[in-house]
Amino acid sequence: MAEGDTLISVDYEIFGKVQGVFFRKHTQAEGKKLGLVGWVQNTDRGTVQGQVQGPISKVRHMQEWLETRGSPKSHIDRASFNNEKVISKLDYSDFQIVK
């Protein structure tokens, strides 16, 4: 398996104006477009959190998107990425919005 094909899992939390701006919907769409799996949800703290899994090269692209782009009406102050680990198989079959 090539370096860019190694499967990884990363937890994320996005801070800023990220609720009420379709951030979860756009995150789900971007994840699916990249062929990634995982989940995204709003928190009681006014942030958005989730987990993304897939080939390392695609996950890196998603991390950059979460940190710099987001949804058109969002304003991202910062992104936190934690618990990155290599995985042998995907834990999810889709990219879900968790209510």
N, CA, C and O atoms as a GROMACS GRO file, in nm:
protein
  396
    1MET      N    1   0.085  -0.119   0.000
    1MET     CA    2   0.000   0.000   0.000
    1MET      C    3   0.089   0.125   0.000
    1MET      O    4   0.183   0.134   0.079
    2ALA      N    5   0.061   0.218  -0.086
    2ALA     CA    6   0.140   0.341  -0.094
    2ALA      C    7   0.117   0.427   0.029
    2ALA      O    8   0.014   0.415   0.096
    3GLU      N    9   0.212   0.514   0.057
    3GLU     CA   10   0.205   0.602   0.175
    3GLU      C   11   0.072   0.677   0.183
    3GLU      O   12   0.011   0.684   0.290
    4GLY      N   13   0.028   0.735   0.072
    4GLY     CA   14  -0.097   0.813   0.071
    4GLY      C   15  -0.221   0.729   0.086
    4GLY      O   16  -0.330   0.783   0.106
    5ASP      N   17  -0.207   0.596   0.078
    5ASP     CA   18  -0.324   0.507   0.089
    5ASP      C   19  -0.343   0.450   0.230
    5ASP      O   20  -0.443   0.383   0.256
    6THR      N   21  -0.249   0.476   0.320
    6THR     CA   22  -0.262   0.428   0.458
    6THR      C   23  -0.390   0.486   0.518
    6THR      O   24  -0.415   0.606   0.507
    7LEU      N   25  -0.471   0.400   0.581
    7LEU     CA   26  -0.596   0.447   0.642
    7LEU      C   27  -0.567   0.507   0.779
    7LEU      O   28  -0.496   0.448   0.860
    8ILE      N   29  -0.624   0.626   0.802
    8ILE     CA   30  -0.612   0.688   0.935
    8ILE      C   31  -0.748   0.735   0.983
    8ILE      O   32  -0.843   0.750   0.906
    9SER      N   33  -0.754   0.757   1.112
    9SER     CA   34  -0.873   0.811   1.178
    9SER      C   35  -0.830   0.933   1.256
    9SER      O   36  -0.727   0.930   1.325
   10VAL      N   37  -0.907   1.042   1.247
   10VAL     CA   38  -0.876   1.166   1.318
   10VAL      C   39  -1.005   1.224   1.376
   10VAL      O   40  -1.106   1.233   1.307
   11ASP      N   41  -1.001   1.263   1.503
   11ASP     CA   42  -1.112   1.337   1.565
   11ASP      C   43  -1.087   1.486   1.542
   11ASP      O   44  -0.972   1.530   1.536
   12TYR      N   45  -1.196   1.563   1.529
   12TYR     CA   46  -1.179   1.707   1.508
   12TYR      C   47  -1.285   1.786   1.585
   12TYR      O   48  -1.393   1.735   1.616
   13GLU      N   49  -1.250   1.911   1.615
   13GLU     CA   50  -1.346   2.006   1.670
   13GLU      C   51  -1.314   2.140   1.606
   13GLU      O   52  -1.199   2.183   1.602
   14ILE      N   53  -1.420   2.206   1.557
   14ILE     CA   54  -1.404   2.333   1.486
   14ILE      C   55  -1.468   2.443   1.569
   14ILE      O   56  -1.582   2.432   1.613
   15PHE      N   57  -1.391   2.550   1.591
   15PHE     CA   58  -1.436   2.662   1.672
   15PHE      C   59  -1.461   2.785   1.585
   15PHE      O   60  -1.392   2.804   1.484
   16GLY      N   61  -1.559   2.867   1.622
   16GLY     CA   62  -1.591   2.988   1.547
   16GLY      C   63  -1.741   2.994   1.524
   16GLY      O   64  -1.819   2.936   1.598
   17LYS      N   65  -1.780   3.066   1.419
   17LYS     CA   66  -1.922   3.072   1.382
   17LYS      C   67  -1.948   2.951   1.291
   17LYS      O   68  -1.940   2.962   1.168
   18VAL      N   69  -1.980   2.838   1.353
   18VAL     CA   70  -1.993   2.713   1.276
   18VAL      C   71  -2.127   2.644   1.300
   18VAL      O   72  -2.150   2.534   1.249
   19GLN      N   73  -2.216   2.707   1.377
   19GLN     CA   74  -2.350   2.651   1.395
   19GLN      C   75  -2.451   2.746   1.333
   19GLN      O   76  -2.434   2.868   1.339
   20GLY      N   77  -2.556   2.690   1.272
   20GLY     CA   78  -2.657   2.773   1.206
   20GLY      C   79  -2.612   2.826   1.071
   20GLY      O   80  -2.673   2.918   1.017
   21VAL      N   81  -2.505   2.768   1.016
   21VAL     CA   82  -2.451   2.813   0.887
   21VAL      C   83  -2.430   2.694   0.792
   21VAL      O   84  -2.349   2.701   0.700
   22PHE      N   85  -2.505   2.587   0.816
   22PHE     CA   86  -2.499   2.465   0.732
   22PHE      C   87  -2.360   2.401   0.729
   22PHE      O   88  -2.323   2.336   0.632
   23PHE      N   89  -2.284   2.420   0.837
   23PHE     CA   90  -2.148   2.364   0.843
   23PHE      C   91  -2.151   2.211   0.837
   23PHE      O   92  -2.071   2.150   0.767
   24ARG      N   93  -2.243   2.150   0.911
   24ARG     CA   94  -2.250   2.003   0.912
   24ARG      C   95  -2.284   1.949   0.774
   24ARG      O   96  -2.224   1.851   0.728
   25LYS      N   97  -2.379   2.012   0.707
   25LYS     CA   98  -2.420   1.966   0.574
   25LYS      C   99  -2.303   1.976   0.475
   25LYS      O  100  -2.279   1.884   0.397
   26HIS      N  101  -2.231   2.087   0.479
   26HIS     CA  102  -2.118   2.104   0.388
   26HIS      C  103  -2.002   2.010   0.423
   26HIS      O  104  -1.932   1.961   0.334
   27THR      N  105  -1.984   1.984   0.554
   27THR     CA  106  -1.880   1.890   0.596
   27THR      C  107  -1.912   1.750   0.545
   27THR      O  108  -1.824   1.681   0.493
   28GLN      N  109  -2.037   1.710   0.559
   28GLN     CA  110  -2.080   1.579   0.509
   28GLN      C  111  -2.057   1.570   0.357
   28GLN      O  112  -2.005   1.470   0.308
   29ALA      N  113  -2.096   1.673   0.285
   29ALA     CA  114  -2.082   1.673   0.138
   29ALA      C  115  -1.935   1.666   0.098
   29ALA      O  116  -1.900   1.592   0.005
   30GLU      N  117  -1.848   1.742   0.165
   30GLU     CA  118  -1.705   1.741   0.133
   30GLU      C  119  -1.644   1.605   0.164
   30GLU      O  120  -1.565   1.552   0.087
   31GLY      N  121  -1.682   1.547   0.278
   31GLY     CA  122  -1.633   1.415   0.314
   31GLY      C  123  -1.671   1.310   0.212
   31GLY      O  124  -1.589   1.227   0.173
   32LYS      N  125  -1.797   1.314   0.170
   32LYS     CA  126  -1.845   1.216   0.068
   32LYS      C  127  -1.774   1.238  -0.064
   32LYS      O  128  -1.737   1.142  -0.132
   33LYS      N  129  -1.754   1.364  -0.101
   33LYS     CA  130  -1.686   1.396  -0.227
   33LYS      C  131  -1.545   1.337  -0.229
   33LYS      O  132  -1.497   1.291  -0.333
   34LEU      N  133  -1.480   1.338  -0.113
   34LEU     CA  134  -1.344   1.286  -0.102
   34LEU      C  135  -1.341   1.135  -0.079
   34LEU      O  136  -1.234   1.074  -0.077
   35GLY      N  137  -1.458   1.074  -0.063
   35GLY     CA  138  -1.464   0.930  -0.040
   35GLY      C  139  -1.430   0.891   0.102
   35GLY      O  140  -1.388   0.778   0.128
   36LEU      N  141  -1.448   0.984   0.196
   36LEU     CA  142  -1.417   0.958   0.336
   36LEU      C  143  -1.542   0.914   0.411
   36LEU      O  144  -1.654   0.931   0.363
   37VAL      N  145  -1.522   0.857   0.529
   37VAL     CA  146  -1.633   0.818   0.616
   37VAL      C  147  -1.612   0.882   0.752
   37VAL      O  148  -1.502   0.927   0.785
   38GLY      N  149  -1.721   0.886   0.830
   38GLY     CA  150  -1.712   0.943   0.963
   38GLY      C  151  -1.842   1.007   1.003
   38GLY      O  152  -1.950   0.967   0.959
   39TRP      N  153  -1.831   1.109   1.088
   39TRP     CA  154  -1.952   1.176   1.136
   39TRP      C  155  -1.920   1.320   1.176
   39TRP      O  156  -1.805   1.357   1.195
   40VAL      N  157  -2.027   1.400   1.190
   40VAL     CA  158  -2.016   1.539   1.230
   40VAL      C  159  -2.138   1.574   1.313
   40VAL      O  160  -2.249   1.530   1.283
   41GLN      N  161  -2.120   1.656   1.418
   41GLN     CA  162  -2.233   1.698   1.500
   41GLN      C  163  -2.204   1.832   1.567
   41GLN      O  164  -2.088   1.868   1.588
   42ASN      N  165  -2.311   1.904   1.601
   42ASN     CA  166  -2.299   2.026   1.682
   42ASN      C  167  -2.276   1.986   1.827
   42ASN      O  168  -2.315   1.877   1.869
   43THR      N  169  -2.210   2.074   1.902
   43THR     CA  170  -2.191   2.051   2.045
   43THR      C  171  -2.266   2.158   2.123
   43THR      O  172  -2.309   2.259   2.067
   44ASP      N  173  -2.282   2.135   2.252
   44ASP     CA  174  -2.344   2.235   2.340
   44ASP      C  175  -2.254   2.355   2.360
   44ASP      O  176  -2.298   2.458   2.412
   45ARG      N  177  -2.128   2.345   2.321
   45ARG     CA  178  -2.032   2.453   2.339
   45ARG      C  179  -2.031   2.549   2.220
   45ARG      O  180  -1.953   2.645   2.218
   46GLY      N  181  -2.116   2.524   2.122
   46GLY     CA  182  -2.120   2.611   2.004
   46GLY      C  183  -2.016   2.575   1.900
   46GLY      O  184  -1.990   2.652   1.807
   47THR      N  185  -1.958   2.456   1.914
   47THR     CA  186  -1.859   2.410   1.817
   47THR      C  187  -1.919   2.296   1.734
   47THR      O  188  -2.032   2.253   1.758
   48VAL      N  189  -1.843   2.250   1.638
   48VAL     CA  190  -1.879   2.132   1.560
   48VAL      C  191  -1.768   2.030   1.582
   48VAL      O  192  -1.649   2.064   1.575
   49GLN      N  193  -1.806   1.905   1.608
   49GLN     CA  194  -1.706   1.801   1.628
   49GLN      C  195  -1.740   1.679   1.546
   49GLN      O  196  -1.851   1.664   1.496
   50GLY      N  197  -1.640   1.592   1.531
   50GLY     CA  198  -1.664   1.470   1.457
   50GLY      C  199  -1.539   1.387   1.443
   50GLY      O  200  -1.439   1.408   1.510
   51GLN      N  201  -1.549   1.291   1.353
   51GLN     CA  202  -1.438   1.203   1.324
   51GLN      C  203  -1.437   1.177   1.174
   51GLN      O  204  -1.542   1.165   1.112
   52VAL      N  205  -1.318   1.170   1.118
   52VAL     CA  206  -1.304   1.142   0.975
   52VAL      C  207  -1.205   1.027   0.959
   52VAL      O  208  -1.103   1.021   1.028
   53GLN      N  209  -1.238   0.935   0.866
   53GLN     CA  210  -1.152   0.820   0.840
   53GLN      C  211  -1.138   0.801   0.689
   53GLN      O  212  -1.231   0.827   0.612
   54GLY      N  213  -1.019   0.755   0.650
   54GLY     CA  214  -0.994   0.726   0.510
   54GLY      C  215  -0.845   0.730   0.481
   54GLY      O  216  -0.763   0.736   0.573
   55PRO      N  217  -0.810   0.727   0.351
   55PRO     CA  218  -0.669   0.734   0.312
   55PRO      C  219  -0.606   0.865   0.361
   55PRO      O  220  -0.669   0.970   0.356
   56ILE      N  221  -0.484   0.857   0.408
   56ILE     CA  222  -0.419   0.973   0.471
   56ILE      C  223  -0.419   1.096   0.380
   56ILE      O  224  -0.441   1.207   0.429
   57SER      N  225  -0.396   1.079   0.250
   57SER     CA  226  -0.392   1.195   0.160
   57SER      C  227  -0.528   1.265   0.153
   57SER      O  228  -0.534   1.388   0.148
   58LYS      N  229  -0.635   1.188   0.154
   58LYS     CA  230  -0.770   1.247   0.150
   58LYS      C  231  -0.807   1.310   0.284
   58LYS      O  232  -0.871   1.415   0.289
   59VAL      N  233  -0.767   1.245   0.394
   59VAL     CA  234  -0.794   1.300   0.527
   59VAL      C  235  -0.721   1.434   0.543
   59VAL      O  236  -0.777   1.528   0.600
   60ARG      N  237  -0.597   1.444   0.493
   60ARG     CA  238  -0.523   1.571   0.501
   60ARG      C  239  -0.597   1.682   0.425
   60ARG      O  240  -0.605   1.795   0.472
   61HIS      N  241  -0.652   1.648   0.310
   61HIS     CA  242  -0.730   1.744   0.233
   61HIS      C  243  -0.851   1.790   0.314
   61HIS      O  244  -0.882   1.909   0.318
   62MET      N  245  -0.919   1.695   0.378
   62MET     CA  246  -1.037   1.727   0.459
   62MET      C  247  -0.998   1.814   0.578
   62MET      O  248  -1.072   1.906   0.613
   63GLN      N  249  -0.885   1.784   0.641
   63GLN     CA  250  -0.840   1.866   0.755
   63GLN      C  251  -0.818   2.011   0.711
   63GLN      O  252  -0.856   2.104   0.781
   64GLU      N  253  -0.755   2.029   0.596
   64GLU     CA  254  -0.732   2.164   0.544
   64GLU      C  255  -0.865   2.233   0.516
   64GLU      O  256  -0.882   2.351   0.547
   65TRP      N  257  -0.961   2.160   0.458
   65TRP     CA  258  -1.094   2.215   0.430
   65TRP      C  259  -1.163   2.257   0.559
   65TRP      O  260  -1.220   2.365   0.566
   66LEU      N  261  -1.157   2.172   0.662
   66LEU     CA  262  -1.221   2.202   0.791
   66LEU      C  263  -1.157   2.324   0.857
   66LEU      O  264  -1.226   2.401   0.925
   67GLU      N  265  -1.028   2.341   0.838
   67GLU     CA  266  -0.954   2.448   0.904
   67GLU      C  267  -0.966   2.582   0.831
   67GLU      O  268  -0.959   2.688   0.894
   68THR      N  269  -0.983   2.577   0.699
   68THR     CA  270  -0.974   2.701   0.621
   68THR      C  271  -1.099   2.736   0.540
   68THR      O  272  -1.120   2.854   0.509
   69ARG      N  273  -1.183   2.639   0.506
   69ARG     CA  274  -1.297   2.668   0.418
   69ARG      C  275  -1.431   2.660   0.488
   69ARG      O  276  -1.496   2.761   0.511
   70GLY      N  277  -1.472   2.538   0.522
   70GLY     CA  278  -1.602   2.520   0.586
   70GLY      C  279  -1.716   2.558   0.494
   70GLY      O  280  -1.700   2.558   0.372
   71SER      N  281  -1.829   2.590   0.552
   71SER     CA  282  -1.945   2.632   0.472
   71SER      C  283  -1.930   2.780   0.436
   71SER      O  284  -1.858   2.854   0.504
   72PRO      N  285  -1.999   2.823   0.330
   72PRO     CA  286  -1.982   2.962   0.283
   72PRO      C  287  -2.008   3.068   0.390
   72PRO      O  288  -1.940   3.171   0.391
   73LYS      N  289  -2.104   3.047   0.480
   73LYS     CA  290  -2.138   3.148   0.580
   73LYS      C  291  -2.066   3.128   0.714
   73LYS      O  292  -2.086   3.205   0.807
   74SER      N  293  -1.983   3.027   0.722
   74SER     CA  294  -1.912   3.001   0.848
   74SER      C  295  -1.792   3.094   0.862
   74SER      O  296  -1.743   3.150   0.764
   75HIS      N  297  -1.747   3.110   0.986
   75HIS     CA  298  -1.622   3.182   1.014
   75HIS      C  299  -1.545   3.094   1.112
   75HIS      O  300  -1.583   3.083   1.229
   76ILE      N  301  -1.438   3.033   1.066
   76ILE     CA  302  -1.360   2.939   1.147
   76ILE      C  303  -1.250   3.013   1.221
   76ILE      O  304  -1.164   3.077   1.159
   77ASP      N  305  -1.254   3.004   1.354
   77ASP     CA  306  -1.146   3.064   1.435
   77ASP      C  307  -1.028   2.969   1.444
   77ASP      O  308  -0.913   3.009   1.424
   78ARG      N  309  -1.057   2.843   1.473
   78ARG     CA  310  -0.949   2.744   1.479
   78ARG      C  311  -1.007   2.604   1.470
   78ARG      O  312  -1.126   2.582   1.494
   79ALA      N  313  -0.921   2.511   1.436
   79ALA     CA  314  -0.959   2.370   1.427
   79ALA      C  315  -0.863   2.290   1.514
   79ALA      O  316  -0.743   2.313   1.515
   80SER      N  317  -0.920   2.195   1.586
   80SER     CA  318  -0.841   2.108   1.673
   80SER      C  319  -0.852   1.965   1.620
   80SER      O  320  -0.962   1.915   1.599
   81PHE      N  321  -0.738   1.900   1.599
   81PHE     CA  322  -0.735   1.761   1.552
   81PHE      C  323  -0.665   1.675   1.656
   81PHE      O  324  -0.554   1.706   1.700
   82ASN      N  325  -0.730   1.566   1.697
   82ASN     CA  326  -0.679   1.481   1.804
   82ASN      C  327  -0.694   1.333   1.770
   82ASN      O  328  -0.764   1.296   1.676
   83ASN      N  329  -0.626   1.251   1.848
   83ASN     CA  330  -0.640   1.105   1.841
   83ASN      C  331  -0.615   1.048   1.701
   83ASN      O  332  -0.681   0.953   1.659
   84GLU      N  333  -0.519   1.106   1.630
   84GLU     CA  334  -0.488   1.052   1.497
   84GLU      C  335  -0.421   0.917   1.512
   84GLU      O  336  -0.327   0.902   1.590
   85LYS      N  337  -0.471   0.819   1.438
   85LYS     CA  338  -0.412   0.685   1.444
   85LYS      C  339  -0.432   0.612   1.312
   85LYS      O  340  -0.528   0.636   1.239
   86VAL      N  341  -0.339   0.523   1.285
   86VAL     CA  342  -0.349   0.436   1.168
   86VAL      C  343  -0.451   0.327   1.202
   86VAL      O  344  -0.449   0.272   1.312
   87ILE      N  345  -0.540   0.297   1.108
   87ILE     CA  346  -0.641   0.194   1.128
   87ILE      C  347  -0.630   0.090   1.017
   87ILE      O  348  -0.582   0.120   0.908
   88SER      N  349  -0.674  -0.032   1.046
   88SER     CA  350  -0.665  -0.138   0.947
   88SER      C  351  -0.789  -0.144   0.858
   88SER      O  352  -0.784  -0.192   0.745
   89LYS      N  353  -0.902  -0.094   0.912
   89LYS     CA  354  -1.025  -0.089   0.833
   89LYS      C  355  -1.110   0.027   0.881
   89LYS      O  356  -1.092   0.077   0.992
   90LEU      N  357  -1.202   0.070   0.796
   90LEU     CA  358  -1.291   0.182   0.829
   90LEU      C  359  -1.397   0.137   0.929
   90LEU      O  360  -1.449   0.026   0.919
   91ASP      N  361  -1.428   0.223   1.025
   91ASP     CA  362  -1.530   0.192   1.126
   91ASP      C  363  -1.670   0.229   1.080
   91ASP      O  364  -1.768   0.189   1.142
   92TYR      N  365  -1.681   0.305   0.973
   92TYR     CA  366  -1.810   0.353   0.924
   92TYR      C  367  -1.824   0.320   0.776
   92TYR      O  368  -1.726   0.294   0.708
   93SER      N  369  -1.948   0.322   0.728
   93SER     CA  370  -1.970   0.294   0.586
   93SER      C  371  -2.011   0.421   0.510
   93SER      O  372  -2.026   0.418   0.388
   94ASP      N  373  -2.029   0.531   0.583
   94ASP     CA  374  -2.080   0.653   0.522
   94ASP      C  375  -2.031   0.772   0.604
   94ASP      O  376  -1.963   0.755   0.705
   95PHE      N  377  -2.067   0.892   0.560
   95PHE     CA  378  -2.036   1.014   0.637
   95PHE      C  379  -2.170   1.067   0.687
   95PHE      O  380  -2.251   1.114   0.608
   96GLN      N  381  -2.192   1.060   0.817
   96GLN     CA  382  -2.322   1.090   0.876
   96GLN      C  383  -2.324   1.222   0.952
   96GLN      O  384  -2.224   1.263   1.011
   97ILE      N  385  -2.439   1.289   0.948
   97ILE     CA  386  -2.465   1.401   1.038
   97ILE      C  387  -2.534   1.343   1.160
   97ILE      O  388  -2.640   1.281   1.148
   98VAL      N  389  -2.475   1.364   1.277
   98VAL     CA  390  -2.532   1.314   1.402
   98VAL      C  391  -2.610   1.427   1.465
   98VAL      O  392  -2.558   1.537   1.479
   99LYS      N  393  -2.734   1.402   1.504
   99LYS     CA  394  -2.818   1.505   1.566
   99LYS      C  395  -2.790   1.513   1.714
   99LYS      O  396  -2.851   1.594   1.784
   0.00000   0.00000   0.00000
